[in-house]
């Protein structure tokens, strides 16, 4: 299914349909950001995309199982240097593993391992899940965060990314303690937001515009 913007198209973006994710909201946000969007459940559709979005809601184990047919295509696209944008669970799937799979009795579930690290559950006195608006503190230069330092985004999650290297943290958010709210690999073409840009008003729209610009520059 192809959905085109009424404005001038700047990049072709494939939203991965693996059965978990708010595809329509993400698609509408990308259209507003001037992308030509295709929602696809075919891994082959990633071959011709300028950029790829991996959305997601739900559990890590379920996400990795459902996305299994896409694993090789996603890794290949990342290795080729094409922009890959993970959102919420999709961001967590970019990492190596998650405490959530162990907690749910799903055993040793491996993520895409495009950003080495582990997803951890919030602990302490904070309410879980973390739900609502919170501030973004940009700590690393990256084109995805142009114009959003100090702005607020909308979160719904119980787990957060803990990359092996602090160099992979692009932005942090405080919720009892600072946690990575935006991460990226060393090359900068694989990145993710723990929050939902499609639900984050003008801040989210700016991030989606930045993503489309990144795709168009490839």
N, C-alpha and C positions, 0 to 999 in steps of 0.2 A: 504494500500500500504506500503510495507516494503522496506526500502532502507538500505543496509548494507555497512559498510566501507570495503575497501580492506585490511586495517590493522587489527591487533588484536582488537576485540571489548572489551571495558572496561565497558560499561553500556548500558542498553536499555532505550531509551528516546522516549516518545510520544509527538509529536507536535500536539497541539489541532487545529483542523480544524473546525472553527465555521463561516467561510465565510469572515473573515476580517484578512488579514495578508499576508506577503510575505513568504509563506510557503517554496517555493523552495530555496530561498536564506538562510533562517534559517536552512533548512535541510542540504544544502551543507556545511554550516559552522560547523554544529554539526558533520557531517561525517569527515570533516578535523580534528576535535577534537577527532576523534576515537570513536564516539558513533554509536550504532546500532539504526537507527531512523525509527520510524513508524509515518506517518501522518494519523490521524484518526478523523472521525466525529462521532465516537461512544463513549459515556461516559464510557461504560464498558471497553474500551481499557486501561483506566487509572489504572485499578486494578492491573495489573501485571508489570507496568512500574517501573524502578528504579528511574526515574525522569520525570518531566513533564515541557514542555515549552508552555507558553501561549503568542503567538505573537499578534500583532495587529496594524492596522493603521485605522484611521477614528475617528468617534465621540464616546464619552463615552456611550451615550444612545443606539446607534446602537450596540455597542460592547456588552453591558450587555444584550440587548434583544436577540442577536444572540447566545450568550453564555449561555442563560438560561438553556438549557438542561444539560449543564456541571456543573452548580453551585454546586449541592450536591456532585458530584464526586470530584470536585476540593477542596471543603472544607473538605471532608472526607480524601482525600490524604494528605492535609496539616495537619489535626489533627493527622494523623498516623505518621507524622514526615518525610514524603517523600519530596524530594526537588521539589519545584515549582518555576519556573523562568518566570516572566513576562517581556515582552519586549515592550517598548514604550507604546502604548495604553494598552497592556497587563499588564504592571506595574501599570498604573493608575487604572485599574480594580481591583487590589489587595486592594485598599483603600475603604473607606466607601462610599464616594460620590464625586461629581464633580460639579464645577460651570458651566461646559460646558452644562450639561443637562438643567440647569435652563436657561442658555443663549439661548439655542436652542428651548426653549419652550416645553421641553420634561418632565417637572414636576420633581417629586422627584424620581430619579433613584438611586437605591442602588447598590453599588459595592459589592465585595465579603467580604469586612470588615475583611480581614485577617491581614491587617496592618491598625489600626485605623487612620483616617485622611481624608483629603479633597484635591482635585485637584483644583488649582487656575490658572487663566489666567495671563500671563505676563502683567504688567502695566508699566507706565512710558515712557521713551524716546526710549526704545529698539524696534527694528523691530520685528514684529510678523508675521509669525512664526520664532522662533529661528531655523536657518538652517545653518549647516556647522560643522566644526571641533572645539572642545573646550576641555579644560583640565579637568582632573579628580583629585580632591584633596581628598584622602582617609582620613576619620575622625574616622572610627571604624574598628577594626580588624574583618575580615571575609574571609573565604577561597576563595570566589568569586573574590576578588580583589588582590590576591597574584600576585605581579609583575607588577601592572598597575598604582601605585601612580605616578602622574605627567605626565602620558601619555595622548594622545588625542583620542577622540572618536567622532563619527558622529551623530549629532542630527538633527531631524526635528520634531518640536512640538510647540504648542501654549499654552499648559497647563503644569503645573509641580506639583509634589506631595508635600503636606505639611502634614507630619505625625503629629499626636497629640503629640508624644514624640520625642525629639531630639535623643533618644537612637536608634530610628529606621532608622536614617540616616547613611549610610555607606560611601558615597562619596558625595562631593558637586562640583558644577561647577558655575563659575561666568558668569552671563549674565545681566549686570546692577546691579545685586545683586546676592548673593550666593543662589542657589536653590539645593535641593537634586537630584542628578543624579543617585544614587544607594540607594535603601532602602531595609530593611530586618526586619522581625519580631524578637521578643526577642529570640526565639529558634534558629533562623538562617536558618531554612529550607525553608522559604518563602521569596523570594527576587526578585528584579526587577531592570532593567536598563531603564532610560528614553531614552537613545541613542540606536542605532541599532548596536549590536556587529557584526552582519553578514556583516555590511557595514563599519566596523571600522578597517580594515587591521589587522596588527599583534596584536594591543591592543585588538581588539574584539576576535581574535582567542585565545589569552591567556585567556580571560574571559570564552570563551566556553570550553576550555580545563579544566579550574578550575571547571566549572560546571560539566563536565563529571566526574572529579575526585571526586567531592562531591557525585554524584550519585553512583559511584562505591564503595564508602566507607560505604554506608548504610547497 
